Amino acid sequence: MGGKKVITIKQVLAEMAAAVEPFALRFVKLNESKGTGGEVVELAGQLLSGRGSSKAPSPKEGGEEVSAHQVRKPNHYDNMTRNLVSTLNGNYSKVHYPLILEFNGQKVIL
């Protein structure tokens, strides 16, 4: 079997979580709430974002006073998503991990 190396989605998630060096991936966009997607996107220089924290910034940290019901806790497990941040420009992206096609040049299989 010639061609690209193959990696499972489970291995991709483990490598993303352990990454200290930026990674590249290619995936299909999906926005379930807007009913859009289908565009293939390639991103380089990505790391997992720490934005998934349920802790809102305190007023001492420069944040506004936020009540507990205003803090939205993302449910990455149910939605099968991960938030990424670009080391190149600081932009954030959300990826549905079953829609990842390639990770660091390796073909992703479920």
KATAHU-V138913 format. One line per field, one symbol per residue. phi: phi as a letter, one per 30 degrees, with the letter a starting at -180 (. if undefined). psi: psi as a letter, one per 30 degrees, with the letter a starting at -180 (. if undefined). burial: + if it has 24 or more other C-alpha atoms within 12 Angstrom, else -. A space follows every 10 residues. Layout:
phi=???
psi=???
burial=???
This chain:
phi=.djddcbddd dedddddcdc cebcabbcda bddcickjdd bcbcicbddc dddddddded cjcddbdddd dccdcddddh bbccbdddbi dcbcbdddcd cbbhicdcbd
psi=jlallkklee eeeeeeefkf kllklklkkk jeefhlafkk kkklhllkkg fgkfjkklef ggllkkleff jkjkieeefh lkklkkfefg kklkkjffgk ekjhgkkkl.
burial=--------+- -++--+---- -++++++-++ ---------- --+++++++- ---------- ---------- ---------- ++++++---- --++++++++ ++++--++--
